[in-house]
Amino acid sequence: MPRSGGRSTHWSKPSASIAATRAADGKAPAPSRALLAVGASLLALAALAAASSQQGAWGDTASPVRGVAQIVDGDSLAVAGQTYDLAGVDAPELAQRCTRQERLYDCGLLAQAALMDLTAGVQVECRRLAQQPASDGVPLARCTAGGYDLSEGMVYTGWALIPPDGGSADRYQTAFGPIQQGARERRRGLWKGAFVEPWAWRQGRRLPGEPLAGESGQ
């Protein structure tokens, strides 16, 4: 979502970084376990596909762009050479860290991995919205993969949040509010521990013990 500066659209496979992520028990996590947990959510996401077909409410204007997605971070991707921010959600920055059981872990990288998992092996379709682009010039879009909405999917898995976006907030609260509440109650993703909201993190807020340096996700 909105960033203070430009960012690269180059896709880098995060497996090595994910392998170094601290898990809730403080041990080196098994990336496959994290991704399998997200993958298990796909069955439930299939039920969301029907609700994802209401294009008019989103203000879609452009013809859809289709192709294999290259994942930038937890809420942005590139399709057919164009980078898009997923509308209505905000995920941790790549350099952001969160906590589980009072231990820091790389939640930004896990959010990126979650979006990679949701788009793996399927064609992604993005429609640019009838809105101003994000502050970094990246257009907002409604993107679907395999028939389900990726913004909904990221909120469902708990790796993205509904941001306080002013005039558009009501629309997204209506669309994603119950989904986010479900993720929170079931302690999925970020909701398993403590975190700083991504928009507050970009403004400099940090969890206790989280370093200020290395904000490469901005």
N, C-alpha and C positions, 0 to 999 in steps of 0.2 A: 504494500500500500504506500501512501505518500512517504517519500524520502527527502532528505535535505540536499542530496546531490545525485549525480549520475551513478549508474552501476553497469557492470558488464552483463551481456546476455550470453556469455560463454557458459556452456553447461559442463560441470565437472562432476564426475561420479564420486559420491561422498563416502564410499565404503571404508576407506582407510581412516577418515575422520570419525565416522560413526563407531568404528571399532575401538576408538580411544575414549568414547563417551563414558562418563561415569553413570552407572545405573543406581537405582534406589538403594541397593545394598552396598554401594561403594566399590563393587567389583567391576571389572571390565565387562560391559554388556555383550550379549550376543546379538549382533545386528539383525540376524534372521528372526530372532524372537520378537524384536520390536516391530519388524516389518510384517511378520506373520500376524501379530496382534492387530495391525492396521488392516491386513488382508482379510482377516476374519470378519471385519466390519463390512466387507463388500456385499455379503448376503443381505445384511440389513439395509444397505444403501440401495439395493435394487428396489426396495419398497418406496424409495424417495423419487424414483424416476418419473412417476406420473405427475408428482407435484412440480417437477422441474420443467414441465412443458409449457408453463404459462409465460410465454415470451413477452406478451404485450405489457404486462405489469413491470417488466424490467426496462422498458424504453429502448429495446434493441433497434438499431437503425441500419447498420451496415450488413452487407451480405456476409454469411458465415465464412470463416477461414478454417480450413481443415488440414490436418496433418499430424505427424508424430510430434509430441511435445518435448521440448527441452526445458528442464526444470531449473529455474533461477534460484528460487528460495521457496519458503512455505506458502507464499501467496502470489507468486508470479511465475510465468512461464513464457516460452517463445514457441510460436507455431508459424510455419512458413516464413521464417525470418523476421516476424514481428513479435515484440515482447508485449505482454499484457499483464496488468494487475487484476487479480480476481476481485470482482465487485462484491462489496458488502462484507468483506472479511479482512482481518489483519493478523498475520502470523509472526512469531518471533523472528528477529533478524538472525542472519547466519552466525554472527559472533555472540549472540545473546545466550545467557546461561540462566537456568532456573534451578529449583531445589526439589529434592524428594528425600524425605527422612533426614532433612538438614544437610544433605550433600548436594553440591553443585553438579549439574550435568549440562550438556550442550543441547538445549532444547531447540535452538535455531536449526541445527543440523538434523535433528529428529523430525522437525516439521517439514523440512525439505525432503527428507526420506519418505515421509508420509504421502506427500504430493506425488513423488515419483512412483510410489506403490499404487496410488489411485489411477495413474495414467499408464501404467505398464501394459504393453501389449494391445492397446486399443487406440483407435483414432480419436483425436481431440478436435472439438469444434468450438471456435470462439466467435462471439458477436460483440463488436464494440458497442458500448452504450451511448445513449444520447445525453452525455454528461461531459463536463470539462474533464480533461485528463488529470491524473495525479500531479502533484507539485513537481515531480521530477520529469514530467513530460510523457510518462508511460500511460497509454490509454487504459481505462477501465473496461472490462469485458465480462460477459457471462460465458463461461466455458463449461462444456459438458464432455464427458468421456464415457463411452459405452452406454449412453442414455441417461446418465445421472449428472446432476450439477456438481461441479467441483468445489464451489464455495460451500454448498451444503455438506459435501463430503468432508471437507476439512473441519468444519464446525462439529460435525457428528463425531469425528474421531478425537476431538478435543485438542487439535493442534492449531486451531485458528479461532479468533474471537470476533464478535461483532463490534466494530469501532464506533465511537461517538462522532458520527460524521454529519452532524447538523441536520440539514433539511432532508437528507436521504436516510437518516437513522431510523425513522418510523417504518419505512419500507422494509429495511433489512431486519428490524426487530420483529416485524410481522412474519417475514419469511423464515427467519432463522432462530428467533427467540426460543420457541419450544424445543428446537433441536439442541441449542446451546444449553438450555436448562437440563435436558436429558444427559448430555455429556458431563455436566457438572455433578449431577446427582450420582452418576455411575463412575465418577472419578476417572474419566478417560483422558489420555494425553496430558496436557498442562494441568488439568484439574486434580491430578494425583498428588500435587505438591504445591509449592509457592512459586509465584512468578510476578514480574512486573509487566503490566500491559505493554505491548510493543510500541504504542504511540507514546507512552510515558518513558519507555527505555530510550527512544530516540531523542528525548528531551533531556537525557542525562540521569534519570533515576536508575538505581541499581539495588539489587538485593545485598544484604550484608555479606561481605567477603567476595563479591563479584568485582573483578577488576574494571577500571574505567577505560583502559587501553584496549586496542584491538577491535574497534568498531568498524570492521570491514564491511559489514552488511549495510551501512548507511550509504 
